[in-house]
Amino acid sequence: MEAIDQWRESLSEGAQVEAATAAAVIGGGLLVGALTLTRRRRGFFAWAIPGAILGLGVVLLANVLLDQRSERIEEAEERITEELASLDPIARAQVLKSVGEQQLDAVFGS
């Protein structure tokens, strides 16, 4: 639960509202699914509504996660660009070469 609280605090106010909405929709889908289960309903249409509600909640939550990821990528790009701009061209090339080699080693495990 602590990790979830930390993640929630790291979100912007708008993203927090969106994440809370997604959690509420998921909770609603679980509630409708529990009601369907207790009424012993079977068949596609009995489970289509809870499944659709759960799916909608998951899509909303995934949207929040992807937006947060995009923001972090943009921030990192800005910081890296600023740092590289402060170097002379040869030093910049050496840094880019070194970082590229490290990333290739991490991906291909040489």
trRosetta pair geometry for C-beta under 8 A, 3 or more apart (Angstrom, degrees):
i j d omega theta_ij theta_ji phi_ij phi_ji
1 4 5.6 -53 -154 35 41 113
1 5 6.4 43 149 -20 70 104
2 5 5.6 -53 -150 36 34 112
2 6 6.4 34 152 -19 66 105
3 6 5.7 -53 -148 37 32 111
3 7 6.3 33 153 -20 65 106
4 7 5.6 -54 -148 37 31 112
4 8 6.2 33 153 -21 65 107
5 8 5.7 -54 -145 36 30 112
5 9 6.3 29 156 -18 64 107
6 9 5.8 -56 -148 37 30 110
6 10 6.5 31 153 -23 63 107
7 10 5.8 -59 -153 32 31 112
7 11 7.1 38 150 -30 62 100
8 11 5.9 -50 -161 17 36 115
8 16 6.2 77 -172 -122 82 95
8 19 6.6 -160 -118 100 84 152
10 68 7.7 75 115 -151 105 131
11 15 3.9 -127 -175 96 110 117
11 16 4.8 148 98 -62 121 74
11 19 6.2 -95 -100 -8 178 140
11 64 7.2 -7 -126 -177 137 113
11 68 6.5 -67 -107 -93 85 125
12 15 4.7 88 53 11 78 105
12 16 7.0 -135 95 -11 38 87
13 16 5.6 -50 -150 30 31 115
13 17 6.8 32 153 -18 63 101
14 17 5.8 -52 -154 33 34 110
14 18 6.4 32 149 -16 66 107
15 18 5.4 -53 -146 40 37 114
15 19 6.1 39 153 -21 69 104
15 64 5.4 121 -162 -147 92 98
15 67 6.4 -161 -108 94 117 130
15 68 6.5 100 -157 -69 155 97
16 19 5.7 -53 -144 37 30 110
16 20 6.3 31 155 -19 64 106
17 20 5.8 -54 -147 37 30 111
17 21 6.4 33 152 -21 63 105
18 21 5.7 -52 -149 34 31 113
18 22 6.5 33 151 -20 63 104
18 60 6.6 -154 176 176 85 98
18 63 7.2 -96 166 95 132 107
18 64 5.1 167 109 -85 115 110
19 22 5.6 -51 -148 35 33 113
19 23 6.4 34 152 -19 65 104
19 61 6.6 69 -132 -120 68 75
19 64 4.8 112 -76 -148 84 170
20 23 5.6 -52 -147 36 33 111
20 24 6.3 35 152 -20 65 105
21 24 5.7 -54 -149 36 31 112
21 25 6.4 31 153 -19 65 104
21 60 6.3 -100 102 166 96 149
22 25 5.8 -54 -148 36 31 110
22 26 6.4 32 153 -18 65 105
22 57 5.2 118 -171 -163 65 68
22 58 7.8 115 -169 -74 109 12
22 60 3.7 -166 -98 103 99 111
22 61 3.9 149 160 -61 149 77
22 63 7.9 -174 -79 44 136 96
22 64 6.4 -115 -7 -8 150 130
23 26 5.7 -52 -148 37 32 112
23 27 6.3 35 152 -19 64 106
23 57 7.3 100 -91 -163 12 115
23 61 7.3 90 -58 -85 61 116
24 27 5.5 -53 -147 38 32 114
24 28 6.3 36 152 -21 64 104
24 57 7.8 -156 74 -117 43 115
25 28 5.5 -50 -148 35 32 114
25 29 6.5 35 151 -20 63 103
25 53 6.2 -153 178 -180 82 80
25 56 5.6 -96 166 102 140 100
25 57 3.6 -175 100 -86 99 94
25 60 6.2 87 39 26 145 145
26 29 5.6 -53 -151 35 33 113
26 30 6.5 33 151 -18 65 104
26 53 8.0 153 -108 137 26 83
26 54 6.1 59 -133 -133 65 63
26 57 3.4 169 -60 150 70 154
26 58 6.9 94 -93 -53 108 63
26 61 7.1 13 -42 -31 130 133
27 30 5.6 -54 -149 37 33 111
27 31 6.3 35 152 -20 66 105
27 57 7.8 157 8 -121 50 156
28 31 5.5 -53 -147 36 33 113
28 32 6.3 30 156 -16 66 104
28 53 5.6 -105 104 174 97 135
28 57 7.5 167 46 -62 89 132
29 32 5.8 -53 -144 39 31 108
29 33 6.2 34 153 -19 63 108
29 50 5.3 113 -169 -166 73 65
29 51 7.6 101 -162 -85 117 8
29 52 7.9 -157 -117 77 114 45
29 53 3.5 -179 -91 105 92 101
29 54 3.6 167 151 -61 154 67
29 55 7.8 156 -120 9 156 50
29 56 7.5 167 -62 46 131 90
29 57 5.7 -125 -1 0 132 133
30 33 5.5 -55 -147 39 31 115
30 34 6.3 34 153 -22 65 103
30 50 7.7 94 -86 -161 16 109
30 54 7.0 92 -53 -91 62 105
31 34 5.7 -51 -147 33 31 111
31 35 6.5 31 153 -17 63 103
32 35 5.7 -52 -149 37 34 112
32 36 6.3 36 151 -20 65 105
32 49 6.1 -100 156 117 143 103
32 50 4.3 -169 101 -93 102 88
32 53 5.9 85 35 33 142 154
33 36 5.6 -53 -146 36 32 113
33 37 6.3 34 153 -21 65 106
33 47 7.5 46 -121 -135 85 77
33 50 3.7 122 -70 -168 78 150
33 51 7.9 95 -87 -52 110 54
33 54 7.1 27 -40 -45 132 125
34 37 5.6 -53 -147 36 32 113
34 38 6.3 28 156 -17 66 106
35 38 5.9 -55 -143 38 31 106
35 39 6.3 21 159 -10 65 110
36 39 6.1 -63 -146 43 27 104
36 41 4.9 -76 -165 49 79 120
36 46 5.4 139 -157 166 119 92
36 47 6.4 141 147 -88 157 61
36 49 7.8 162 -65 64 138 102
36 50 5.7 -109 4 -24 142 137
37 40 7.5 28 175 -76 35 37
37 41 7.8 -79 -69 38 20 80
41 46 3.6 -170 141 -151 117 142
41 47 7.7 175 108 -46 104 71
42 46 6.0 92 78 39 7 150
43 46 4.9 93 63 5 82 106
43 47 7.4 177 88 6 44 90
44 47 6.5 -85 -159 49 28 91
44 48 5.8 41 154 -48 72 107
45 48 5.2 -36 -132 12 36 122
45 49 7.8 36 175 -18 58 90
46 49 7.9 -67 177 23 24 97
47 50 5.9 -58 -155 47 54 105
47 51 5.5 55 150 -24 79 113
48 51 5.7 -63 -145 43 27 112
48 52 6.0 28 158 -22 66 108
49 52 5.8 -52 -142 35 28 110
49 53 6.4 27 158 -17 63 106
50 53 5.8 -56 -146 38 32 110
50 54 6.2 31 156 -17 67 107
51 54 5.8 -55 -146 39 30 109
51 55 6.1 32 155 -21 64 109
52 55 5.6 -54 -145 37 30 114
52 56 6.3 34 155 -22 64 104
53 56 5.8 -51 -150 33 30 113
53 57 6.6 31 152 -17 62 105
54 57 5.7 -57 -152 36 33 112
54 58 6.4 31 153 -18 67 106
55 58 5.7 -55 -147 36 32 110
55 59 6.3 32 154 -19 66 106
56 59 5.7 -55 -148 36 30 111
56 60 6.4 31 154 -19 64 105
57 60 5.7 -54 -148 36 31 111
57 61 6.3 27 155 -15 65 108
58 61 5.8 -56 -146 40 31 109
58 62 6.2 34 154 -21 65 107
59 62 5.7 -53 -144 37 30 112
59 63 6.5 37 153 -25 62 103
60 63 5.6 -52 -153 29 31 116
60 64 6.9 32 150 -18 62 100
61 64 5.7 -49 -154 31 38 112
61 65 6.5 35 150 -16 66 105
62 65 5.6 -54 -148 39 36 112
62 66 6.2 33 155 -17 68 107
63 66 5.9 -55 -143 39 29 108
63 67 6.3 31 156 -20 63 107
64 67 5.8 -57 -148 36 28 111
64 68 6.4 27 155 -18 64 107
65 68 5.8 -55 -148 36 30 110
65 69 6.3 32 153 -20 64 106
66 69 5.5 -51 -146 36 33 114
66 70 6.4 36 154 -21 65 104
67 70 5.7 -54 -149 35 31 112
67 71 6.5 33 153 -19 64 104
68 71 5.7 -53 -151 34 33 113
68 72 6.5 32 153 -18 65 105
69 72 5.8 -56 -150 36 32 110
69 73 6.4 32 152 -20 65 105
70 73 5.7 -53 -148 34 32 112
70 74 6.4 32 154 -18 65 105
71 74 5.8 -55 -149 36 31 111
71 75 6.4 31 154 -18 65 106
72 75 5.7 -53 -147 37 32 112
72 76 6.3 32 155 -18 65 106
73 76 5.8 -56 -149 37 30 110
73 77 6.3 33 153 -21 65 106
74 77 5.7 -53 -147 34 31 113
74 78 6.5 32 154 -20 64 104
75 78 5.8 -55 -151 34 31 112
75 79 6.5 27 154 -16 65 106
76 79 5.9 -55 -147 38 32 109
76 80 6.1 28 157 -16 67 110
77 80 5.9 -59 -144 41 28 108
77 81 6.0 29 158 -21 65 110
78 81 5.8 -57 -145 37 26 111
78 82 6.4 27 157 -19 63 107
79 82 5.9 -57 -151 35 29 111
79 83 6.4 25 154 -16 65 108
80 83 5.8 -56 -148 38 32 110
80 84 6.1 28 156 -16 67 109
81 84 5.9 -56 -143 40 29 108
81 85 6.2 33 156 -26 64 107
82 85 5.8 -54 -147 31 28 114
82 86 7.0 27 154 -22 60 104
83 86 6.0 -58 -160 28 32 111
83 87 7.5 28 148 -20 62 104
84 87 5.9 -58 -160 27 42 112
84 92 5.2 80 -168 -133 89 103
84 95 6.7 -157 -110 83 88 141
84 96 7.5 53 -125 -59 130 99
87 91 4.1 -125 -177 94 116 115
87 92 4.5 154 92 -62 119 78
87 95 6.6 145 10 -3 176 138
88 91 4.9 83 55 15 77 106
88 92 6.9 -141 92 -11 34 92
89 92 5.5 -55 -145 35 29 115
89 93 6.4 30 157 -20 64 104
90 93 5.7 -52 -150 34 32 111
90 94 6.5 33 151 -19 64 104
91 94 5.6 -53 -149 36 34 112
91 95 6.4 35 153 -19 66 104
92 95 5.8 -55 -150 36 30 110
92 96 6.3 26 154 -15 65 108
93 96 5.8 -56 -145 40 31 110
93 97 6.2 33 155 -21 65 107
94 97 5.7 -53 -146 36 29 112
94 98 6.3 29 156 -18 64 108
95 98 5.8 -57 -148 38 29 110
95 99 6.2 24 157 -15 66 109
96 99 5.9 -55 -142 40 29 108
96 100 6.1 33 156 -21 64 109
97 100 5.7 -58 -147 37 27 113
97 101 6.4 26 156 -18 63 106
98 101 5.9 -55 -149 36 29 109
98 102 6.4 29 154 -18 64 106
99 102 5.7 -55 -149 36 32 113
99 103 6.3 30 155 -18 66 106
100 103 5.8 -57 -147 37 30 109
100 104 6.3 29 155 -18 65 107
101 104 5.7 -55 -146 38 31 111
101 105 6.3 33 155 -19 65 106
102 105 5.7 -55 -149 36 30 112
102 106 6.4 31 152 -21 64 106
103 106 5.6 -52 -147 35 33 113
103 107 6.4 27 155 -15 66 107
104 107 5.8 -58 -145 39 31 106
104 108 5.8 -9 170 16 69 113
104 110 7.5 13 125 1 88 124
105 108 6.7 -69 -126 57 21 83
105 109 7.1 75 176 -99 55 13
105 110 5.1 -85 -126 42 75 98
106 109 7.6 14 -174 -69 17 54
